[in-house]
Amino acid sequence: MAEETRIERRLERRLARVSTPRGAAIVIASVTTSITLIAGAMMTVIDRDSFPSLGSGMWWAVQTVTTVGYGDHVPVTRAGQFVAAL
């Protein structure tokens, strides 16, 4: 078999870290935080009437991720509802 490339070695090191409970927790927290931030920003851009500021989009995203769902901010447009469904 051919010699491992630098990318393959780097990927193996990252996968080895994820196999520990601490590494898995870091990956889960990072992915969840990233998705929350991206969804909040997207909602602010897509559904400007319901989410006039970045803060309101982030508030909606945090409510959605934590399943609190106060209902004070909800998407109204079809595009906003599509993003919320994703």
MODELLER restraints for C-alpha pairs under 7 A, 6 or more apart:
rsr = mdl.restraints
at = mdl.atoms
rsr.add(forms.Gaussian(group=physical.xy_distance, feature=features.Distance(at['CA:17:A'], at['CA:23:A']), mean=5.30, stdev=0.5))
rsr.add(forms.Gaussian(group=physical.xy_distance, feature=features.Distance(at['CA:18:A'], at['CA:24:A']), mean=4.79, stdev=0.5))
rsr.add(forms.Gaussian(group=physical.xy_distance, feature=features.Distance(at['CA:36:A'], at['CA:61:A']), mean=5.55, stdev=0.5))
rsr.add(forms.Gaussian(group=physical.xy_distance, feature=features.Distance(at['CA:36:A'], at['CA:62:A']), mean=6.56, stdev=0.5))
rsr.add(forms.Gaussian(group=physical.xy_distance, feature=features.Distance(at['CA:37:A'], at['CA:58:A']), mean=6.64, stdev=0.5))
rsr.add(forms.Gaussian(group=physical.xy_distance, feature=features.Distance(at['CA:39:A'], at['CA:61:A']), mean=6.30, stdev=0.5))
rsr.add(forms.Gaussian(group=physical.xy_distance, feature=features.Distance(at['CA:40:A'], at['CA:57:A']), mean=4.32, stdev=0.5))
rsr.add(forms.Gaussian(group=physical.xy_distance, feature=features.Distance(at['CA:40:A'], at['CA:58:A']), mean=4.33, stdev=0.5))
rsr.add(forms.Gaussian(group=physical.xy_distance, feature=features.Distance(at['CA:40:A'], at['CA:60:A']), mean=6.80, stdev=0.5))
rsr.add(forms.Gaussian(group=physical.xy_distance, feature=features.Distance(at['CA:40:A'], at['CA:61:A']), mean=5.10, stdev=0.5))
rsr.add(forms.Gaussian(group=physical.xy_distance, feature=features.Distance(at['CA:41:A'], at['CA:54:A']), mean=6.27, stdev=0.5))
rsr.add(forms.Gaussian(group=physical.xy_distance, feature=features.Distance(at['CA:41:A'], at['CA:57:A']), mean=6.16, stdev=0.5))
rsr.add(forms.Gaussian(group=physical.xy_distance, feature=features.Distance(at['CA:41:A'], at['CA:58:A']), mean=6.88, stdev=0.5))
rsr.add(forms.Gaussian(group=physical.xy_distance, feature=features.Distance(at['CA:43:A'], at['CA:51:A']), mean=6.93, stdev=0.5))
rsr.add(forms.Gaussian(group=physical.xy_distance, feature=features.Distance(at['CA:43:A'], at['CA:57:A']), mean=5.70, stdev=0.5))
rsr.add(forms.Gaussian(group=physical.xy_distance, feature=features.Distance(at['CA:43:A'], at['CA:80:A']), mean=6.15, stdev=0.5))
rsr.add(forms.Gaussian(group=physical.xy_distance, feature=features.Distance(at['CA:44:A'], at['CA:51:A']), mean=5.17, stdev=0.5))
rsr.add(forms.Gaussian(group=physical.xy_distance, feature=features.Distance(at['CA:44:A'], at['CA:52:A']), mean=6.47, stdev=0.5))
rsr.add(forms.Gaussian(group=physical.xy_distance, feature=features.Distance(at['CA:44:A'], at['CA:53:A']), mean=6.36, stdev=0.5))
rsr.add(forms.Gaussian(group=physical.xy_distance, feature=features.Distance(at['CA:44:A'], at['CA:54:A']), mean=5.76, stdev=0.5))
rsr.add(forms.Gaussian(group=physical.xy_distance, feature=features.Distance(at['CA:44:A'], at['CA:57:A']), mean=5.14, stdev=0.5))
rsr.add(forms.Gaussian(group=physical.xy_distance, feature=features.Distance(at['CA:46:A'], at['CA:79:A']), mean=6.59, stdev=0.5))
rsr.add(forms.Gaussian(group=physical.xy_distance, feature=features.Distance(at['CA:46:A'], at['CA:80:A']), mean=5.98, stdev=0.5))
rsr.add(forms.Gaussian(group=physical.xy_distance, feature=features.Distance(at['CA:47:A'], at['CA:75:A']), mean=6.55, stdev=0.5))
rsr.add(forms.Gaussian(group=physical.xy_distance, feature=features.Distance(at['CA:47:A'], at['CA:77:A']), mean=6.21, stdev=0.5))
rsr.add(forms.Gaussian(group=physical.xy_distance, feature=features.Distance(at['CA:47:A'], at['CA:80:A']), mean=5.32, stdev=0.5))
rsr.add(forms.Gaussian(group=physical.xy_distance, feature=features.Distance(at['CA:50:A'], at['CA:73:A']), mean=6.74, stdev=0.5))
rsr.add(forms.Gaussian(group=physical.xy_distance, feature=features.Distance(at['CA:50:A'], at['CA:74:A']), mean=6.85, stdev=0.5))
rsr.add(forms.Gaussian(group=physical.xy_distance, feature=features.Distance(at['CA:50:A'], at['CA:75:A']), mean=6.23, stdev=0.5))
rsr.add(forms.Gaussian(group=physical.xy_distance, feature=features.Distance(at['CA:50:A'], at['CA:76:A']), mean=6.66, stdev=0.5))
rsr.add(forms.Gaussian(group=physical.xy_distance, feature=features.Distance(at['CA:51:A'], at['CA:57:A']), mean=5.55, stdev=0.5))
rsr.add(forms.Gaussian(group=physical.xy_distance, feature=features.Distance(at['CA:60:A'], at['CA:73:A']), mean=5.97, stdev=0.5))
rsr.add(forms.Gaussian(group=physical.xy_distance, feature=features.Distance(at['CA:63:A'], at['CA:69:A']), mean=5.12, stdev=0.5))
rsr.add(forms.Gaussian(group=physical.xy_distance, feature=features.Distance(at['CA:75:A'], at['CA:81:A']), mean=5.48, stdev=0.5))
